[in-house]
Amino acid sequence: MSAQTIGGTPVLILKEGTGRSTGKEAQRNNITAAKIIAETVRTTLGPRGMDKMLVSTIGDVTITNDGATIMKELDVQHPAAKMLVEVSKTQDNEGELLERAEKLLDKDVHPTVIVDGYKKAAEKAIEILDKLSFPVTEKDDATLRQVAMTSMYSKGIVVAKEHFADIAVKAVKQVSDRVDGKIKADIDLIKIVKKHGKGLEETELVKGIVVDKEISHAQMPKKIELAKIALLNAKLENEKTEFDAKININNPDQMHLFIEEEEKMLKDMVSQIEKTGANVLFSEKGIDDVALHFLSKAGIAAIKNVSSGDLEKLSKATGGRIVASVKELTKDALGEAKLIEEVKIGDDKLVYVRDSKNPKAVTIVVRGGTEHVVDEADRSLHDALSVVRNALEDGKIVAGGGAPEAELAKRLREYAVKVGGREQLAIEAFAEAMEAVPTTLAENAGLDPIDILVELRSKHERAANPWFGVDVYSGEIKDMKKLNVLEPLRVKQQVVKSASEAASMILRIDDVIASKGVDKGGPGGGKDSPMPGGDDEY
């Protein structure tokens, strides 16, 4: 309501055109919006999940079944759905939690009781998952490869999953470091270069950096073995003065001397680089044409206008130090690589810095038949790198295939009885929502979700093994650990945390006030536009 009446006189409270919904109506609207968002990604779950085609406002087409990408690409209008898209990087659990919460709201259970129950259930679920997990070490390459492959089963690159998993494990291990006895891996140090052409199997890991630039002068060497690399964050050209300078030249000799002096300054800079023993130069700024000529005569390959991110990665990969001026360049500041070469891929030329000395930054060159394939391969590779990083850093993994969710549901029901009270209902609802993962996997594989759930529950009740899950290929309940369907513990815990947080956040809202700008008419004022100087209607 935008106005209230006191003694027959209307009193304006909210701006005209403001929409408002309160109480159960607001909660229902928000829950419905969240469920629709969850439903959008639900069919993408699992190896038999379907893809979505997303068309942007400018006509760009993205074909993917990556939940986070779909969420990011959705142009959502509803405020609660927008909030969920921001919070949600998981698939469909928060939608299930809200669906169960809606049933409890119908039974007059207060939202704060549901939120408290969900909080307790989430904390208990994280604790149970931690106890269920089993260890993995950095030496266990086979297990880490299985973790990477599990993340790619549902992606479009399933044909090359072994190759991609191998690359992901090698890349993450290459950039990882031990800090205070713990492994830390920064996957931002893994550069991904996308080039369409050839097939997915041609994707390669370069133990060094690939720079999307070409060598700056035609006469420079295109292949340098045992490279000594100078990294420069400065212009290799004569400085222009800050203020306007005017030079009066009276005869041609003076002009000649002036040009000679400019050349001499550039020649001095190049000889300074040459003295250090460098045979390759990467510069973040520009290089004068005359300086390029002198560099090519000295047999030094130069690459100009390299991005600051690439220069930092080159420093990590080659062991070189970035210097801010030619004067600071010394032999100690040079990086090393066995080979630097210019490679032509399609119409583009790239500079490959190969086999650096213990590189702490690497590059993966992703190939694929079309741009869509390359984009999906890039997304899949990012997922694989992330899960391998998580498994290495935490040293703990769990089985997948809906097995941990089924075990959580069983144990949370047991826990709910101990808690008692109305919160027990919320914890039981949380347990039921956990079973959405195995039932969705079954639905997406064309199996009967009720039969699967009944069999899954009976296996978890009777067997001492918690790793029984849905094998979507055979349609049976099998031991997921034996089938090598493995996921990092951190991913499962994060799903529980973010789903319960998102659901709790939406349940706490009981009033939605949406401001809308009042439509003004055209230049002449439309029939609905307010009269100039007149009062707006209430």
Backbone hydrogen bonds, N-H to C=O, Kabsch-Sander energy under -0.5 kcal/mol:
donor,donor_aa,acceptor,acceptor_aa,energy
4,Q,11,V,-2.1
6,I,4,Q,-0.5
6,I,9,T,-2.3
9,T,6,I,-1.9
11,V,4,Q,-3.3
12,L,10,P,-0.5
13,I,2,S,-2.2
14,L,2,S,-1.7
18,T,15,K,-1.8
19,G,514,A,-2.9
21,S,512,V,-2.2
23,G,510,D,-2.4
25,E,22,T,-1.1
26,A,22,T,-0.9
27,Q,23,G,-2.1
28,R,24,K,-2.8
29,N,25,E,-2.4
30,N,26,A,-2.4
31,I,27,Q,-2.7
32,T,28,R,-2.8
33,A,29,N,-2.4
34,A,30,N,-2.3
35,K,31,I,-2.5
36,I,32,T,-2.2
37,I,33,A,-1.9
38,A,34,A,-2.4
39,E,35,K,-2.6
40,T,36,I,-1.5
41,V,37,I,-1.0
42,R,38,A,-1.1
43,T,39,E,-0.7
44,T,41,V,-1.7
45,L,42,R,-1.4
49,G,46,G,-1.9
50,M,43,T,-2.7
52,K,64,T,-3.2
54,L,52,K,-0.6
54,L,62,T,-3.3
55,V,53,M,-0.5
56,S,54,L,-0.6
56,S,60,D,-2.7
59,G,56,S,-1.7
62,T,54,L,-2.7
64,T,52,K,-2.2
64,T,62,T,-0.6
67,G,65,N,-0.7
70,I,66,D,-2.4
71,M,67,G,-2.4
72,K,68,A,-2.0
73,E,69,T,-2.3
74,L,70,I,-1.5
76,V,74,L,-1.1
82,K,78,H,-2.6
83,M,79,P,-2.1
84,L,80,A,-2.1
85,V,81,A,-2.4
86,E,82,K,-2.0
87,V,83,M,-2.3
88,S,84,L,-3.3
96,E,92,D,-1.4
97,L,93,N,-2.6
98,L,94,E,-2.2
99,E,95,G,-1.9
100,R,96,E,-2.4
101,A,97,L,-2.1
102,E,98,L,-2.2
103,K,99,E,-1.2
104,L,100,R,-1.6
105,L,101,A,-2.5
106,D,102,E,-1.8
107,K,103,K,-0.8
108,D,105,L,-1.8
109,V,104,L,-2.1
110,H,108,D,-0.5
113,V,110,H,-0.8
114,I,110,H,-1.9
115,V,111,P,-2.8
116,D,112,T,-2.4
117,G,113,V,-2.5
118,Y,114,I,-2.8
119,K,115,V,-2.3
120,K,116,D,-2.3
121,A,117,G,-2.5
122,A,118,Y,-2.7
123,E,119,K,-2.3
124,K,120,K,-2.4
125,A,121,A,-2.6
126,I,122,A,-2.3
127,E,123,E,-1.8
128,I,124,K,-2.7
129,L,125,A,-2.6
130,D,126,I,-1.9
131,K,127,E,-1.8
132,L,128,I,-2.3
133,S,129,L,-1.8
134,F,397,I,-2.7
136,V,395,G,-1.5
140,D,137,T,-1.4
141,D,139,K,-2.0
144,L,140,D,-2.1
145,R,141,D,-2.5
146,Q,142,A,-1.7
147,V,143,T,-2.1
148,A,144,L,-2.2
149,M,145,R,-2.6
150,T,146,Q,-2.4
151,S,147,V,-1.4
152,M,148,A,-0.7
152,M,149,M,-0.9
153,Y,149,M,-0.8
153,Y,150,T,-0.8
155,K,152,M,-1.3
158,V,155,K,-1.1
160,A,157,I,-2.1
161,K,158,V,-1.1
164,F,160,A,-2.4
165,A,161,K,-2.7
166,D,162,E,-2.2
167,I,163,H,-2.1
168,A,164,F,-2.7
169,V,165,A,-2.4
170,K,166,D,-2.3
171,A,167,I,-2.8
172,V,168,A,-2.4
173,K,169,V,-2.3
174,Q,170,K,-1.9
175,V,171,A,-1.6
176,S,172,V,-0.7
177,D,184,K,-2.8
179,V,177,D,-0.6
179,V,182,K,-3.5
182,K,179,V,-2.0
184,K,177,D,-3.2
186,D,175,V,-0.6
187,I,185,A,-0.8
189,L,186,D,-1.8
190,I,187,I,-1.3
191,K,189,L,-0.8
191,K,362,V,-2.9
193,V,191,K,-0.6
193,V,364,I,-2.6
194,K,192,I,-0.5
195,K,193,V,-0.5
195,K,366,V,-2.7
197,G,368,G,-3.5
202,E,199,G,-1.7
203,T,200,L,-1.7
204,E,365,V,-1.8
206,V,204,E,-0.6
206,V,363,T,-3.4
207,K,205,L,-0.6
208,G,206,V,-2.6
209,I,353,V,-0.6
211,V,209,I,-0.6
211,V,351,V,-2.9
212,D,210,V,-0.5
213,K,211,V,-2.3
216,S,302,A,-2.8
220,M,217,H,-1.3
224,I,340,I,-3.3
226,L,338,K,-2.9
227,A,337,A,-1.8
229,I,227,A,-0.6
229,I,335,G,-3.0
230,A,228,K,-0.5
230,A,280,V,-2.9
231,L,321,R,-0.6
232,L,230,A,-0.6
232,L,282,F,-3.0
233,N,323,V,-3.2
236,L,286,G,-2.3
237,E,235,K,-0.6
248,N,246,K,-0.5
249,I,247,I,-0.6
250,N,248,N,-0.5
254,Q,251,N,-0.7
255,M,251,N,-1.4
256,H,252,P,-2.5
257,L,253,D,-2.7
258,F,254,Q,-2.4
259,I,255,M,-2.3
260,E,256,H,-2.5
261,E,257,L,-2.4
262,E,258,F,-2.0
263,E,259,I,-2.4
264,K,260,E,-2.6
265,M,261,E,-2.2
266,L,262,E,-1.7
267,K,263,E,-2.8
268,D,264,K,-2.5
269,M,265,M,-1.7
270,V,266,L,-2.2
271,S,267,K,-2.6
272,Q,268,D,-2.0
273,I,269,M,-1.6
274,E,270,V,-2.7
275,K,271,S,-2.4
276,T,272,Q,-0.9
276,T,273,I,-0.6
277,G,274,E,-1.4
278,A,273,I,-1.1
279,N,228,K,-2.0
280,V,228,K,-1.6
281,L,301,A,-3.1
282,F,230,A,-2.7
283,S,281,L,-0.5
283,S,303,I,-2.8
284,E,232,L,-2.4
285,K,234,A,-0.5
288,D,236,L,-2.2
292,L,288,D,-2.3
293,H,289,D,-1.9
294,F,290,V,-2.2
295,L,291,A,-2.6
296,S,292,L,-2.4
297,K,293,H,-1.9
298,A,294,F,-1.7
299,G,296,S,-1.0
300,I,295,L,-2.7
301,A,279,N,-2.2
301,A,299,G,-0.5
303,I,281,L,-2.8
305,N,285,K,-1.9
306,V,283,S,-2.4
311,L,307,S,-2.3
312,E,308,S,-2.2
313,K,309,G,-2.1
314,L,310,D,-2.6
315,S,311,L,-1.9
316,K,312,E,-2.0
317,A,313,K,-2.6
318,T,314,L,-2.8
319,G,315,S,-1.6
320,G,314,L,-0.5
321,R,333,A,-2.8
323,V,231,L,-2.4
328,E,325,S,-0.9
329,L,326,V,-1.3
333,A,330,T,-0.8
334,L,331,K,-1.2
335,G,229,I,-2.9
336,E,318,T,-2.0
337,A,227,A,-1.6
338,K,354,R,-0.7
338,K,355,D,-1.6
339,L,354,R,-1.5
340,I,224,I,-2.5
341,E,352,Y,-2.0
342,E,222,K,-2.1
343,V,341,E,-0.6
343,V,350,L,-3.3
345,I,343,V,-0.6
345,I,348,D,-2.8
346,G,344,K,-0.5
348,D,345,I,-2.1
350,L,343,V,-3.1
351,V,211,V,-2.7
352,Y,341,E,-3.1
352,Y,350,L,-0.6
353,V,209,I,-2.6
353,V,351,V,-0.5
354,R,339,L,-3.0
354,R,352,Y,-0.7
356,S,207,K,-2.1
357,K,336,E,-0.9
358,N,356,S,-0.8
360,K,316,K,-1.5
362,V,189,L,-1.3
363,T,206,V,-2.2
364,I,191,K,-3.1
365,V,204,E,-2.5
365,V,363,T,-0.5
366,V,193,V,-2.9
366,V,364,I,-0.8
368,G,195,K,-0.5
368,G,197,G,-1.0
374,V,370,T,-2.2
375,D,371,E,-2.5
376,E,372,H,-2.3
377,A,373,V,-2.4
378,D,374,V,-2.3
379,R,375,D,-2.1
380,S,376,E,-2.5
381,L,377,A,-2.5
382,H,378,D,-2.1
383,D,379,R,-2.0
384,A,380,S,-2.5
385,L,381,L,-2.8
386,S,382,H,-2.2
387,V,383,D,-2.5
388,V,384,A,-2.1
389,R,385,L,-2.3
390,N,386,S,-2.6
391,A,387,V,-2.5
392,L,388,V,-2.5
393,E,389,R,-2.8
394,D,390,N,-2.4
395,G,391,A,-2.0
397,I,134,F,-2.7
398,V,487,E,-3.1
400,G,485,V,-2.6
403,A,400,G,-1.7
406,A,402,G,-1.9
407,E,403,A,-2.2
408,L,404,P,-2.5
409,A,405,E,-2.5
410,K,406,A,-1.8
411,R,407,E,-2.4
412,L,408,L,-2.9
413,R,409,A,-1.7
414,E,410,K,-1.5
415,Y,411,R,-2.0
416,A,412,L,-2.4
417,V,413,R,-1.3
418,K,414,E,-1.0
419,V,415,Y,-1.7
420,G,416,A,-2.5
424,Q,420,G,-0.7
424,Q,421,G,-0.9
425,L,422,R,-0.9
426,A,422,R,-1.1
427,I,423,E,-2.5
428,E,424,Q,-2.4
429,A,425,L,-2.1
430,F,426,A,-2.2
431,A,427,I,-2.2
432,E,428,E,-2.3
433,A,429,A,-2.2
434,M,430,F,-1.6
435,E,431,A,-0.9
435,E,432,E,-0.8
436,A,433,A,-1.8
437,V,434,M,-1.3
439,T,435,E,-1.9
440,T,436,A,-2.5
441,L,437,V,-2.5
442,A,438,P,-2.1
443,E,439,T,-2.7
444,N,440,T,-2.9
445,A,441,L,-1.1
446,G,443,E,-1.7
447,L,442,A,-3.0
452,I,448,D,-2.2
453,L,449,P,-2.5
454,V,450,I,-2.5
455,E,451,D,-2.3
456,L,452,I,-2.8
457,R,453,L,-2.7
458,S,454,V,-2.1
459,K,455,E,-2.3
460,H,456,L,-2.2
461,E,457,R,-2.0
462,R,458,S,-2.4
463,A,459,K,-2.8
469,G,467,W,-0.5
469,G,478,K,-2.9
470,V,401,G,-2.9
471,D,469,G,-0.6
471,D,476,E,-2.7
472,V,470,V,-1.0
475,G,471,D,-2.3
476,E,471,D,-0.8
478,K,469,G,-1.9
478,K,476,E,-0.7
480,M,467,W,-3.1
480,M,478,K,-0.8
483,L,479,D,-1.4
484,N,481,K,-1.0
485,V,480,M,-2.4
486,L,484,N,-1.0
487,E,398,V,-3.2
489,L,396,K,-1.9
492,K,488,P,-1.3
493,Q,489,L,-2.5
494,Q,490,R,-2.4
495,V,491,V,-2.2
496,V,492,K,-1.9
497,K,493,Q,-2.5
498,S,494,Q,-3.0
499,A,495,V,-2.2
500,S,496,V,-2.2
501,E,497,K,-2.5
502,A,498,S,-2.6
503,A,499,A,-2.3
504,S,500,S,-2.5
505,M,501,E,-2.5
506,I,502,A,-1.9
507,L,503,A,-2.3
508,R,504,S,-1.6
509,I,506,I,-1.0
512,V,21,S,-3.2
513,I,511,D,-0.6
514,A,19,G,-3.0
514,A,512,V,-0.6
515,S,513,I,-0.6
525,G,522,G,-2.0
529,S,526,G,-1.0
534,G,531,M,-2.1
